[in-house]
Amino acid sequence: MLDRFNELSSHLNALLNQNPAAAVKQAREINLNTNERYNLMALRAATLVDGGALTQQQDAVEEGVALFRELHAKFPNAHIIYNLANGLVATTGHPPRNANWLSHQEETRKPRAEARRHFWKVAQDADADSALRTQAWTNLANQFSNSYRLGEAQDGWLAALEIDPENGVAASSAARNLLWLYEFGECSELTRIEAMMLAKIANRHRDRIIQYAGAQAADQIAAFACELGDPPPRSAHQDPFISWVERERLTLAPVVELVDPALGKLDWLMLPGVLEKESGASGRPPPVFAMFNMLKGDFILARDLLWRANDDSAWPRTGRFGDTLDYASYGPDSSALILAHRTALDLLDKIGVVANHYFELELQPDKVYFGRMWRGELNKTTGVRKLNDKVVQAITEGARALYGLVELAEDYENSTGILRSQKDLRNAGTHRFVVLHDFGDPEQTRQTPEIERHLREPFIRETLRALRVARSAIQMLALSISQREKVMLQRTAGHAGSIVLPDHDWIRGHDD
């Protein structure tokens, strides 16, 4: 029986490459009334999804998704969850590269959010097969990229490479992402160099690309890699802080890239030139620059708190604490760690304030809440919260990266969103108490609703994730403003004057 199943599986896989329409037809003819019903259901479902996507038979894709949902109800394992996510992505299709892009994203919003949740669950499952996890990260990153969540996409592809350093699909996607941003402008030459490094990784592992994405994708990636030269050698960083920031992808640069010491500053992301909207400003810079500077300062502080929290000797031991006999950690290092997490996520509301101001969304500044600011009230008839008209206007006029912030907000705000646990943890640290434990089981301690307990090491990982979310959101904000300014400059008749903002440290005498 197993031999017959494997033979059928191999036959359908080969047929998908040669004649996907025939593969769909034969999959529908599989008899499910056997002892191998559920394995055959999975095979039929996978063939219908893949073949339907290749032949643009939407009914076949939806039939495959329905089968995976039935299997998921009975066997919610990582393999079924991953395939259900792939099926959902296939139902949405690729976003068009035209004026219908926003409409497509809105119409497919629900299945795409569900697919992200499933990919996320598999990627985070330490017990899942490593090949499945690396593909889940890759596909999740692809979903981020389609919505201009480019920093999160780069994080996802690099996470996939950490699991499988030979994942050429992830390496190639990450390289293309960097090159797109490099060609958009405002990146360093190191962006192109890192793209070269990633492309070479992809080209060295053709067999793995075929395993994950097929022979056609392998040919395309090989051609892409040949377009780039060989990257120059790089020496290791001498400063452990610089090495840590690069390894954890925590620089505020225009893209998620390696650190170039020659630039002098780690966090060199700046706003583009902004056309003046107010008359009589007398050459004074628009307020958006002050807001953006404060965003950067808060992020840098949160990152520094996390770095210093890893060294308990960095803090003065002026406090006397009663030990609670449960391996809890008390002192400024633990408090700094909790504050770093909270500060990182507090940046989201401030990013919303900047977006509201710059894009003139017309919300009261003290009523801006990042998770809820982008959409109107729920329509009880349709069950849909439509995008605010001003948000639609900004995106359709060219600031597509703004939609990345909209989608990130939903993943953060919605009860089932992939970032909701981050919001809940931030709220606990703000309004109640978070206590960290060096080891042991926090669940076995004396419990009270006023205290949320976590092991220290997992909490550090959550704080790193929160910082990356904040970094990505700041990058999306800057990119959306750059996109808007390029469009506005093209529409401006005659000469557009500008002022150059001098470096703040130079003005203060801190830097040459």
N, C-alpha and C positions, 0 to 999 in steps of 0.2 A: 504493500500500500504506500509506504514512504517512497519507494522507488518510482512508482507511478506519479506521485505528487511532484517529486523533484523533476521528473521528465516533463511533466506538463508546465511546471514553472519555467524551466529552461526554454521550452518551446515558445511560450508566450513572450518571454523577455527578448528572445531573438526576433520574434515577429514584430514586436514594438519598433525595432530599429528598421525593419525591412518593409512592413506593411501594417502600420498602426490601425488602419480601419478594419483589417482582417482580424487583428488581435482583439479589438473591441467586440467584433461579431462572435468570435470563438469564446471570449470570456462570458458573454451572455448565455452561451449554450452549456456552460458547466453545470453539471447536475449536483445540487447541494444536498440532496437527500441521501447522504452516506454518513459513515462513521467519522469521516474527515470534514464534516460540514463547516466548522469554523475556520479551519485552515484554507479550505477552498473558497470560503467567503472572503477571506483576506486577499487571496490571490485574485479573485474576480474583481474585488474593489480596487486594488492597486492597478490592475490592467485597465479597468474602465477609467480611472482618474488619469493615468499617464497617456493612454491611447486617446481618450476624449480630448485632453489638452492638445495633443499633437494634431488631431484632425478637426479641432474646433467643434466637437460634438458636446455641447453644453449638457444635454440630457444624460450622456454617458458619465460625465464628471459628477453630476448631481446624484446619479444612481450609485456611483462608487462611494460618495460621501455618506449617503444614507446607510450603506452597508457598514462603513466604518463607524458610524454612530451606533448602530446596533451592536457591533463588536465591542465598542468602547463601554457600553452599558454593562456588558458581561465581563470583559477583560480589560480594565483600565490600566494596562501596562504601557511602558514607555514606547514600545514598538507601535502599538495601535494609536497612541496619542500623537506620535510623530506623523504617522500616515494620515490621520484625520486632519492635522494641520496642513499638510501638503495638499490634501484634497480641497480644503477651504480656500487655500491660495489659488488653486486651479480654477475654482468657481469665479474668482474675481478677475482673472486675467491680468495682463500687464497694463499699467496706467499709460494712457496715450500721451504722446509728446506734442500736444496741441492745446487749444483753448478749452478742450473738454476735460483737462486733467483734474481740476478741482471737482467737477461734477462726478467724475469717476470715483475719486477718493471718498466723497460723501456718500455716494450710492453703495459703495462696498465697505463702508465703515464698520458695520457689525461683524461680518465674517472675517475681516482682516484683524479686528481686535481679538476675536476668538482664536484665530490662528496664532497670533502673538502669544496669547496665554498658553497655548499648548506647546509651542516651540520653547517658551521660557521654562515650562515645567520639566521638559525633557532635558534641556541644557543644564538645569540646576540639580538634576537627579544623579547623585554620585554613584548610585547602584546601576544606572543604565549603561549599556554597552558604549564604549568610547567612540566607536564609529558613528553611532546614533547621536551622541551628544555633540560631536564636532559638526555634524550635518545640521543639527537643530540650531546651533549658534550661527552657522553660515546662513541658513534660511531666515532666521530671525533678523540678522543683520541686513539681508536683502530687503526685508520688509521695512526696516528703518530707513534704508537708503531711498526707497521709493517715495517716502514722505519727507525727504530732506532732513531726516534726523541723522546727519552724516557723522557726527561725533560718536553717537551710540552705535551706528553701523560699524565704524572702525573698531570700536571696542569689541563688538560681537565677532568680527572676522579675526581679530587678534586672539580673542578667547578660544575660537575654534582652532587656531594654530597652536595655542598652548596645549590643547588636548592632543592634536595630531599635527606635528610640525610638517608633515608631508601633504597637508590639505591644500592642494594647488588651487582648488576652486575659491577658497577663502582668500588665499594669497593674491590671486588675480583680481578678485573683486576689490580688495583693499587697495591694490595698486591703482586700479581704475578710478577709485574714489579720490585718491590723492592727486592723480593727474587732472581730474576734472576741476578740483579746487585750485590746483596750481595754475591751470589755464585761465580760470576765472580772475586770477590776480591776487596780489597782497600776501602771497606765501613766500617762504624762503626757498633758496635753492635746495635745501635739505629735503623739502617735500618731494621734489623730483628724484633725488637720490634714494630716498626710502622707497619710492614707487619702483625704482629699478631693482632694489634688493628683493622686494616682494614678488615682482614679475619673474625674477630668476628662480626663486623658490618654486613658483608655479610651474615653470618650464622643466625643472628637474624631476618633477613627479607626475609625469603623464599618466602612469598606470592608476594612480590614486584619483586623478581627475576623471578618468574613464569609469572607475568604480562609483564615484559620487554623482557624476553628471553626464556621462556618456562620451562616445568618441567624437561627436561633432563639437562639443564644448572643448575637448582637449585640443582639437585642431585650431579652434579660434583663439584659445589662450596661448598656444605655441606661437601663432602668428603675431599676437599682441606683444609677447615677451621679446620677440626678435626685433621689434621696432625700437627697443630701448638698448642703450649701451650698458656696459658693465659699471657698477657703482664703484667709486673710489674707496680705499680702505678707511676705516675709522678707528681711532684709538679709544681705549676705555676711559671713562671719567674717573678723575682722582677724588672728587668730592663725593662722599657717600650720600649726601642729601640730593645732589644732582642725579646720581644713579637711581635713587629711590623714586624721584619725581618722574624720571623717564620710564622706569619699569612699570610704574603704576599709572602712567598716562595722565598726569595731573598738571601739565603746563597749560597756561592760557595763551596758546598760539592760535592762529586762524584755523589750524587743522590739528588732528591728533597725530603728532609726528615725533621723531627723535629730537634730542636737544642739541643745538649747535652752540657751543660755548663762545664762538666768535661773535654772536649777536649781542653778547653782554648782558641781556636780560632773559630770564625764563619766560616771562609773561608779557609778551610784546604785542598781543592782540589789541588793535586800536580800531576805533570807529573810522569810517571813511570821511571824506569831506562832506559836509551837510549843507545843502542849499538853504539860505536864510529865508524864513517865511514871514518874519516880522519886520516892518519898517521902523526905522529909528533905533536900531539895535546898537549903533555907534561902534561897530567892530567887536562887540563883546560876544564871546562864543555862546551858542545856544545851550540851554540848561541840560540837554541830553548828554553832553560831555561830562558834566559834573556827576550826573547819575551813573554813567558808565564807569567812571573812575571809582566811585564808591562800591559798585558791584565787584570790580576787580580787587579792590582792597579787602573787602569782606571775604572773598574767595581765598585770597592769599593767606589771610589770617586763619581761616578754617583749616587750610592745608598745613600751615605751620603748627597749629595746635595738635593736629594728628601726628605730625612728625615728632614733636616734643613729647607727646603723651606716651610714645613708645619707650621713652627713657625716663624712669621715675627719678633719676638723679638730677634731672634738669629743673626740678621744682624745689623750692625751699620747704624744709620739713618743719613748718611752724605750727601745724595743727595737731592736736591730740584727739584721737578717735577711740571710742570704745569698740572692741572687736565683737561682732555679732555671731561669732562661732559658726559661720556657714561659708567660709572661704570668700566672703565679699571683699572687694578692694575699695578703700576709701582714701581720699586725698586729692590734691589738685590735678594729678595726672589722670585719674579716672574722670574727674569733673571736666577736664579739658577735652577728653575723648568724647564725652557726651555732648559738650558744647560745640565741638567741631561738627558733629553730625547735624545738630540742630541749626547751626549757622549756615551750613551748606544748603539745607532745604529751605531755610528762611529766604534765601536768595530768589527762590522761584516767584514769590509774591512781588519782590522788588523788580524782577525782570518783567513781570506783568505791568507794573507801574510805568516802566520805561516804554514798553510797547504801547501802552494806552496813550502816553504823552506823545510819542513820536508819530504814531500812525493815526492820531486824533480819533481814538475810538469813542471818546465822549463819555467815559465813565468818571465818576468822582474818585479822585486819587485815594481817598480813605475807604472806598468801597471796592477796591480792586482785589479780587481773590483769584490767584492763578488758576486754580482748578475749575472755576465757574465763569470766568470773565468773557469767554469767547463765544458763548452761545446764549440764545434767548431762553425763555421759559419753555417747559415741556408742553407740547401740544397733546392734549389728552385723547384726541381722535386718532392721530397718526402715531403717537408714541415717540415723536422725534423732537429733539431740540435743535433747531436750525442755527446755522452760523449767523452771528450778527452781521448786518448789512455792511458795516464799516470794515469788518474783518474780511468779508468776501471781496469788497472793493480793493483792499490793500493787496490781497493775494492775486486777484485777477489782473491787477495792474503790474504784477511782476515780482512781488515779494513772496515767492512760493515757500521760502524757508520758514515763513511765519506759520504755515500749516504744520510744520514739525512741532512747534510749540503748542499748537492746538491739540495735536495727537498726544504729545507727552503729557499735557494737562489731563487728558482723559485717562491715560494709564495711571496717573497719580491720584486722580479724584474718584474714579469709579470703584465700587466695592470689590469688583473682580479684576481690576487693572493690575498689570504686572508690577507697578510701582506703588500699589496701595499700601503694602507693608511698610514702605519707607515713610509714607505720610503718617501711618498709625504710630510708628516708632518716634517720629518727630513730635507728635502730639503728646505722647507719654513723657518725653523728655522736657516738654515745655510746660505742661499743666499738672504733671504728677511727678513721680520719681522713677528714675531708671537706676538700678543697682547692678554693677558688674561683678562677676565672680571669676576668680582665677582658674578654678577647676571644680569638679564635683557636678552635681545635678541641681541647678537652681530650682527645679520643680519640687525638690524634696525639702526646701527651706520653708520657714513659716510664711504663709501666704496672706496677702491683703490686697484689695483692689487699688490701693494708693501706690503700690510699688510694682513695677515691671522688671523682671530679673533676666539677665542675659549672661552667657559666658563671654569673657573678654575677647577672645580671638575671633569668634563669629561676629561680634559687634564691630570689631575693627574692620572686617571685610564689608560689613554693611555701611560703615562710614566711608570707606574707599568708594563704594558704589554710589553713595549720596554725592560725594565730591565729583564723580564723573558725570552724574546726572546734571549737577549744577554747571559744570564746565561745558557740557554739551548744550545746555540751554543758553548760556552766554554766547557760545559760538553761533547758535542759530539766530539769536537776536542780532548779532553783528552782521551775519550774512544776509538776513532779511533787510536790514537797513542798507547794506551795500547794494542789494538787488534793486531796492526802491530808488536809491540815489542815482544809479546808472540810468534807470528809466526816466527819472525827472530831468537829468542832465540832457538827455537826448531830446526832451520836449521843450527845453528852455531855448527861446529865441535869442539870438545875439550872444554877447560875451557874458559868461558867468564868472564873477569874481570870487575869490576865496581868501581866507586868512589861514596861516599856518600856526598851529598851536605848538609853542616851544615845549621841550621836555620839562616836566615838573621838577625832577631832581636837579636839572641844570639850573633852573631858575632859583632853586633854594640853595644852590652851591654844594649839593651832595655828590655831584657826578660831573665828570668831564664830557 
